[in-house]
């Protein structure tokens, strides 16, 4: 069975409410330019250096503390809407 066949089978088994929710999720994913850019980006195969590791760890910690902004907030701040 192909992936699309499995997906069709799964969709056929969804309730109307589940199908609505799935449609919203898929629609947002397809329309989000940031997700599209991330999926289209080439893999980063450069080795990390210690400063990059420390910076990434600090960014992740800041995000965990709620000190980040969503892509929607950033687009609004940059007048990209």
MDAnalysis code that builds the backbone (N, CA, C; Angstrom):
import MDAnalysis as mda
import numpy as np

u = mda.Universe.empty(243, n_residues=81, atom_resindex=np.repeat(np.arange(81), 3), trajectory=True)
u.add_TopologyAttr("name", ["N", "CA", "C"] * 81)
u.add_TopologyAttr("resid", np.arange(1, 82))
u.add_TopologyAttr("resname", ["UNK", "UNK", "UNK", "UNK", "UNK", "UNK", "UNK", "UNK", "UNK", "UNK", "UNK", "UNK", "UNK", "UNK", "UNK", "UNK", "UNK", "UNK", "UNK", "UNK", "UNK", "UNK", "UNK", "UNK", "UNK", "UNK", "UNK", "UNK", "UNK", "UNK", "UNK", "UNK", "UNK", "UNK", "UNK", "UNK", "UNK", "UNK", "UNK", "UNK", "UNK", "UNK", "UNK", "UNK", "UNK", "UNK", "UNK", "UNK", "UNK", "UNK", "UNK", "UNK", "UNK", "UNK", "UNK", "UNK", "UNK", "UNK", "UNK", "UNK", "UNK", "UNK", "UNK", "UNK", "UNK", "UNK", "UNK", "UNK", "UNK", "UNK", "UNK", "UNK", "UNK", "UNK", "UNK", "UNK", "UNK", "UNK", "UNK", "UNK", "UNK"])
u.atoms.positions = np.array([
    [0.838, -1.170, 0.000],
    [0.000, 0.000, 0.000],
    [0.889, 1.241, 0.000],
    [0.588, 2.211, -0.866],
    [1.394, 3.426, -0.941],
    [1.069, 4.349, 0.225],
    [1.890, 5.349, 0.410],
    [1.657, 6.329, 1.468],
    [0.333, 7.036, 1.252],
    [0.049, 7.423, 0.016],
    [-1.211, 8.116, -0.263],
    [-2.410, 7.191, -0.013],
    [-2.287, 5.935, -0.331],
    [-3.374, 4.989, -0.066],
    [-3.613, 4.853, 1.437],
    [-2.523, 4.775, 2.206],
    [-2.656, 4.696, 3.661],
    [-3.292, 5.969, 4.213],
    [-2.890, 7.116, 3.648],
    [-3.458, 8.391, 4.084],
    [-4.946, 8.468, 3.760],
    [-5.326, 8.045, 2.551],
    [-6.745, 8.029, 2.180],
    [-7.544, 7.142, 3.139],
    [-6.999, 6.006, 3.486],
    [-7.686, 5.092, 4.408],
    [-7.867, 5.757, 5.770],
    [-6.814, 6.399, 6.240],
    [-6.883, 7.078, 7.529],
    [-7.906, 8.208, 7.492],
    [-7.895, 8.996, 6.432],
    [-8.847, 10.102, 6.305],
    [-10.275, 9.573, 6.287],
    [-10.500, 8.489, 5.583],
    [-11.844, 7.900, 5.527],
    [-12.344, 7.458, 6.901],
    [-11.426, 7.156, 7.805],
    [-11.799, 6.685, 9.139],
    [-12.004, 7.824, 10.141],
    [-11.656, 9.061, 9.751],
    [-11.792, 10.198, 10.657],
    [-13.248, 10.602, 10.824],
    [-13.577, 11.087, 12.015],
    [-14.890, 11.697, 12.209],
    [-14.872, 13.051, 11.489],
    [-16.036, 13.647, 11.322],
    [-16.099, 14.963, 10.675],
    [-15.307, 15.998, 11.472],
    [-15.388, 15.928, 12.791],
    [-14.662, 16.858, 13.651],
    [-13.145, 16.658, 13.511],
    [-12.710, 15.416, 13.497],
    [-11.280, 15.130, 13.326],
    [-10.805, 15.587, 11.950],
    [-11.634, 15.405, 10.944],
    [-11.273, 15.836, 9.585],
    [-11.128, 17.347, 9.518],
    [-12.024, 18.087, 10.187],
    [-11.929, 19.553, 10.234],
    [-10.603, 19.979, 10.861],
    [-10.257, 19.368, 11.988],
    [-9.012, 19.709, 12.683],
    [-7.804, 19.378, 11.820],
    [-7.826, 18.226, 11.173],
    [-6.714, 17.824, 10.302],
    [-6.573, 18.786, 9.132],
    [-7.690, 19.229, 8.588],
    [-7.669, 20.163, 7.459],
    [-7.028, 21.486, 7.858],
    [-7.337, 21.957, 9.057],
    [-6.727, 23.191, 9.550],
    [-5.213, 23.017, 9.674],
    [-4.792, 21.909, 10.262],
    [-3.360, 21.659, 10.462],
    [-2.631, 21.569, 9.123],
    [-3.168, 20.807, 8.201],
    [-2.523, 20.642, 6.902],
    [-2.503, 21.967, 6.146],
    [-3.607, 22.713, 6.210],
    [-3.668, 24.004, 5.530],
    [-2.638, 24.973, 6.058],
    [-2.504, 25.047, 7.379],
    [-1.501, 25.948, 7.969],
    [-0.095, 25.534, 7.568],
    [0.140, 24.238, 7.579],
    [1.478, 23.752, 7.227],
    [1.827, 24.084, 5.782],
    [0.861, 23.925, 4.889],
    [1.110, 24.196, 3.471],
    [1.285, 25.683, 3.200],
    [0.622, 26.542, 4.001],
    [0.629, 27.983, 3.745],
    [1.669, 28.762, 4.532],
    [2.365, 28.113, 5.442],
    [3.325, 28.817, 6.295],
    [4.655, 28.990, 5.567],
    [5.029, 30.233, 5.217],
    [6.278, 30.449, 4.478],
    [7.521, 30.037, 5.260],
    [7.462, 30.141, 6.588],
    [8.625, 29.745, 7.386],
    [8.830, 28.236, 7.317],
    [7.756, 27.476, 7.441],
    [7.875, 26.025, 7.326],
    [8.338, 25.629, 5.938],
    [7.821, 26.304, 4.920],
    [8.243, 26.014, 3.550],
    [9.743, 26.279, 3.386],
    [10.211, 27.400, 3.929],
    [11.636, 27.729, 3.845],
    [12.484, 26.693, 4.576],
    [12.028, 26.257, 5.746],
    [12.786, 25.270, 6.511],
    [12.851, 23.924, 5.797],
    [11.729, 23.503, 5.219],
    [11.695, 22.224, 4.513],
    [12.560, 22.282, 3.252],
    [12.603, 23.455, 2.609],
    [13.339, 23.609, 1.357],
    [14.834, 23.859, 1.564],
    [15.214, 24.205, 2.776],
    [16.611, 24.562, 3.037],
    [17.521, 23.336, 2.934],
    [18.737, 23.540, 2.429],
    [19.680, 22.415, 2.397],
    [20.109, 22.049, 3.812],
    [20.496, 20.799, 3.991],
    [20.986, 20.364, 5.291],
    [22.281, 21.076, 5.633],
    [22.418, 21.461, 6.878],
    [23.643, 22.101, 7.354],
    [24.606, 21.002, 7.778],
    [25.638, 20.797, 6.984],
    [26.586, 19.723, 7.294],
    [27.921, 20.256, 7.811],
    [27.943, 21.552, 8.156],
    [29.161, 22.124, 8.714],
    [29.271, 21.726, 10.185],
    [30.473, 21.384, 10.646],
    [30.630, 21.038, 12.062],
    [30.388, 22.268, 12.944],
    [29.802, 22.057, 14.110],
    [29.564, 23.157, 15.038],
    [30.843, 23.485, 15.802],
    [30.952, 24.755, 16.170],
    [32.058, 25.159, 17.037],
    [31.487, 25.420, 18.427],
    [32.335, 25.489, 19.421],
    [31.868, 25.620, 20.803],
    [30.966, 26.830, 21.012],
    [31.298, 27.973, 20.391],
    [30.475, 29.176, 20.566],
    [29.071, 28.944, 20.013],
    [28.961, 28.224, 18.910],
    [27.650, 27.940, 18.324],
    [26.848, 27.011, 19.228],
    [27.514, 26.014, 19.792],
    [26.834, 25.117, 20.728],
    [26.295, 25.903, 21.920],
    [27.102, 26.802, 22.478],
    [26.687, 27.597, 23.632],
    [25.543, 28.528, 23.257],
    [25.624, 29.137, 22.087],
    [24.584, 30.050, 21.623],
    [23.268, 29.307, 21.401],
    [23.335, 28.131, 20.806],
    [22.135, 27.333, 20.573],
    [21.517, 26.904, 21.898],
    [22.331, 26.524, 22.857],
    [21.822, 26.117, 24.168],
    [21.143, 27.293, 24.869],
    [21.730, 28.484, 24.761],
    [21.125, 29.669, 25.372],
    [19.815, 30.028, 24.686],
    [19.762, 29.924, 23.364],
    [18.516, 30.222, 22.632],
    [17.419, 29.247, 23.031],
    [17.749, 27.986, 23.169],
    [16.762, 26.982, 23.571],
    [16.272, 27.251, 24.996],
    [17.183, 27.635, 25.872],
    [16.800, 27.962, 27.244],
    [15.901, 29.194, 27.273],
    [16.214, 30.219, 26.460],
    [15.392, 31.427, 26.393],
    [13.992, 31.084, 25.879],
    [13.922, 30.225, 24.884],
    [12.623, 29.788, 24.366],
    [11.836, 29.070, 25.456],
    [12.508, 28.226, 26.219],
    [11.868, 27.510, 27.310],
    [11.337, 28.443, 28.391],
    [11.973, 29.598, 28.540],
    [11.517, 30.601, 29.512],
    [10.432, 31.511, 28.929],
    [10.048, 31.255, 27.677],
    [9.015, 32.074, 27.041],
    [9.535, 33.383, 26.500],
    [10.822, 33.474, 26.237],
    [11.438, 34.713, 25.768],
    [11.603, 34.747, 24.250],
    [10.753, 34.025, 23.536],
    [10.821, 34.020, 22.080],
    [9.513, 34.560, 21.521],
    [9.497, 34.842, 20.221],
    [8.280, 35.322, 19.563],
    [7.885, 34.329, 18.482],
    [6.595, 34.262, 18.209],
    [6.120, 33.368, 17.156],
    [6.409, 33.979, 15.788],
    [6.330, 33.166, 14.747],
    [6.539, 33.681, 13.397],
    [5.472, 34.719, 13.055],
    [4.241, 34.545, 13.552],
    [3.172, 35.533, 13.319],
    [3.521, 36.873, 13.969],
    [4.032, 36.827, 15.205],
    [4.426, 38.059, 15.888],
    [5.571, 38.754, 15.150],
    [6.523, 37.977, 14.678],
    [7.665, 38.546, 13.959],
    [7.206, 39.175, 12.646],
    [6.332, 38.477, 11.909],
    [5.810, 39.033, 10.652],
    [5.078, 40.341, 10.911],
    [4.279, 40.397, 11.976],
    [3.558, 41.626, 12.302],
    [4.532, 42.748, 12.658],
    [5.550, 42.425, 13.458],
    [6.539, 43.416, 13.870],
    [7.300, 43.971, 12.655],
    [7.562, 43.133, 11.677],
    [8.296, 43.546, 10.472],
    [7.375, 44.037, 9.361],
    [6.080, 44.137, 9.646],
    [5.081, 44.571, 8.655],
    [5.069, 43.691, 7.415],
    [5.137, 42.382, 7.624],
    [5.150, 41.431, 6.510],
    [3.795, 40.804, 6.273],
    [2.784, 41.191, 7.005],
    [1.449, 40.611, 6.829],
    [0.746, 41.204, 5.635],
])
